[in-house]
Amino acid sequence: MAVVDKHISYRIYLVAFSIFLLAVAITFKLSKIQWVEGPNLRELAKKETVKSFIIPANKGNIYSADGSLLATSIPNYNIRFDAVVPKSEVFKKNVYSLADSLGKMMCKPSTFFLVELKKARVNKNRYLLIAQDLSYSQYVKIKSFPLFNLGANKGGIITEQETVREHPIGKIAERTIGYDRIDESGIRVGKGIEWSFREYLNGKDGKVLKQKIAKGQWKPIRDSNEIDPKDGYDVISTIDVYIQDIAHHALLKALTEFKAEHGCVVVMETKTGKIKAISNLGKLKETDSTYFETTNYAIAEAHEPGSTFKLVDMIALLDDHKIDTSKVYDTHGGIITYGKDKVRDSHDGGYGKISLARGFEVSSNTVMVQAVYENYKNNPQQFVDRIDKMGLNKPLGLPFQGEGIPTIPQPGEKSWNPIALPWMAFGYGVAVTPLQTLTLYNAIANNGEMVKPQFVSEIKEWNQTIKKYDKQVINPKICSEETIKKIKAVMQNVVKKGTGAKLYSKDFSMAGKTGTAQANYAKNGGSEKHYISSFVGFFPAENPKYSCIVVVHKPNTSGNNYYGADVAGPVFKRIAQKIFTDSPSTNVVKNINNKINKQELAYDDYNIKSSSEIKVIPNLKGMSGMDAVALLENLKMKVKVIGAGKVKKQSIPAGESLDKNKTIILELS
């Protein structure tokens, strides 16, 4: 018996020891998990179930110069419901009221929402869609509904926010306003002001922690964000919505009428270079009849300018003291030959013998080419240096992507040939952007000071200025005062008695230059031609406030009215006319000093009451509300006003003693 007991004791000890070893192993493993593997496992679990999501910051707004919204960020909200979160008694208490509130807001039967909410509760749906694409005011309202007003942790409301960029004025100036977005391949792309000034417009993104719930869905852990997003700054553009609207519709009318391919118009403030309007319209396909803002032609498209380039001839010839405007040239029947190539005037038979000034006014190619070739053929570099000095050989350095690269042939380069100089004289063999051409003409309007086109005037945070963009001078004086004076005179004559005579109006003065460039000589064996019609100038002619350029590509040639004066000129005139004739006038108020008896009596009554020593509440019935309030406040009394008009009733009767601690209520009607 003792032996059996001894064997049992050994077995008990063995089992106990085994249990002890197991306990040690478990303790070791737990310790290893807790202290060695634990941090990594916890981090892995956290990554799998808790994740930080980016909250995009609202972009700043883009405003016009007159305070109109050009682009703004509109927050959109989606509301979902975690039906597992609310306690049973809380859900039962609030579900009917919540369904009623949602029904009224969404214009649906309350029973619809009641069924959906209860079904979600039974199915333990943690991500029920309640409403989507809500505005901020709707979002605030729905947050105040029963159950939802308890927040995410008690009421189960889940809020998802996204930001939508809107253009309140529609498609007008859309290409210049631009965009900043992620494309299909995940690359960030953009154009215009939105892209160029994204450093200021884009704020700093926030962060929110979300927890993974059923079906791979995520919900915020807390009501508040980990890091709140910081909104971007506002950008104040130079665009004037009124002028922009005029320019846009004037260009659209011309493009539609002449069935043109595309075109642009720019209006610049003469003194500052501020762009007050810019419109770029083109067809998506040649067969289309609708025009869109697809490409910023005014900035990006460098092309042969044609006769508008003749301003360069005039500046060079006069400022280099080669000849004067009175120098006479023979147009040789409208045709002159250089090598095997002919230069022709648009007017059959030429103009006979005319002065340089008249040659500019009627846009004679033969006159301008002769003048340039005779005076610079032995030193073409001098002429090209003039062009370079005017800044036409390089981009303007605008804050936008894709600015067009100008082309100015240089003597000594491979591209230079015997006809390069004469062809440059009437705007061929060179390429400049419309905005470059406008900048040159604007310098003449601005008495020789060439200023850089400016699209943004200020960066602001509410009412605080973060950065201000001042006028930038490219060239303080492109030519002498004498040259400017003569050129201004011939540019006025272009409109009065030259190629732009159809545009003349005695009601407002303009100065400018027409241009018609012929392109695609070789296409289809040379049989197909298309034209680029343009007009550039400034107004009023005597004291220019605005300069403007209009360029129209490929107008319909069937009516033989594809010239700059016929196609682009009327757009220029309409813009000038609308700006100056549609502006509100200030009328003189006659008999302003005449006295009106009724007003005089009312003033005397108020004056007597306010100037006398008042110890009791005055009778205010019949007095104007404004006078009654002023009188009582002078007596140091507290006043509350209901309504508008004259005093109908006063809460403290007339004759009672004054008590400055009391509030008197005035009912007006």
Secondary structure, DSSP 8 states (H G I E B T S, - for coil): -HHHHHHHHHHHHHHHHHHHHHHHHHHHHHHIIIIIIHHHHHHHHHHHHEEEEEE------EE-TTS-EEEEEEEEEEEEE-TTSS-HHHHHHHHHHHHHHHHHHHTS-HHHHHHHHHHHHHHT-S-EEEEEEE-HHHHHHHHTSTTGGG-HHHH-EEEEEEEEEE-TTTTTTHHHH-EEEE-TTS-EEEEHHHHHTHHHHS-B-EEEEEEE-GGG-EEESSSS-SB--B---EEEES--HHHHHHHHHHHHHHHHHTT-SEEEEEEEETTT-BEEEEEEEE-SSTT----B--S-HHHH--B--GGGGHHHHHHHHHHTTS--TT-EEE-GGGEEEETTEEEE-SSTT--SEEEHHHHHHTT-HHHHHHHHHHHHTT-HHHHHHHHHHTTTTS----SSTT----B---TTSTT--TTHHHHHHTT-S-BB-HHHHHHHHHHHHTTT-EE--BSEEEEEETTEEEEE----EEES-SS-HHHHHHHHHHHHHHHHHSTTGGG--SSS--EEEEEEEEE-SSGGGGT--EEEEEEEEEESSSS--EEEEEEEES---TTS--SHHHHTHHHHHHHHHHHHHSS------TTTT---HHHHHHHHHHHHHHHS---B----TTSBHHHHHHHHHHTT-EEEEESSSBEEEESS-TTSB--TTSEEEEEE-
